[in-house]
């Protein structure tokens, strides 16, 4: 199995970076990567939570992508499910935890298994 063949989704990565204008430094989210092949898996699919003031969704999935992709804890991820196989689902917004890289073992019999897994936090108010 080659993980590149397993990726069906894409992700856009947004990162907080300092921006200076008129001698004033502020932090802004800036898009640093676009349409990176990935896959969301091990969805916990928790039920929607109904509260007095608003309904909310709280899910913790995993995202797998190539180890060369620079994703850092706290990055905002815009995930397009099924984008690489011609599907068009609503965009999923989540935040990244620390990446866990899994490197190709030396002398691997089945090459192409190198990837990284990133725990996601999706916490949204329902519209």
Secondary structure, 3 states (H helix, E strand, C coil): CCHHHHCCEEEEEEEEEEEEECCEEEEEEEEEEEEEEEEEECCCCCCCEECCCCEEEEECCEEEECCCCCCCCCCEEEEECCHHHCCCCCCEEEEECCCEEECCCCCCCCCCCCEEEEEEEEEEECC
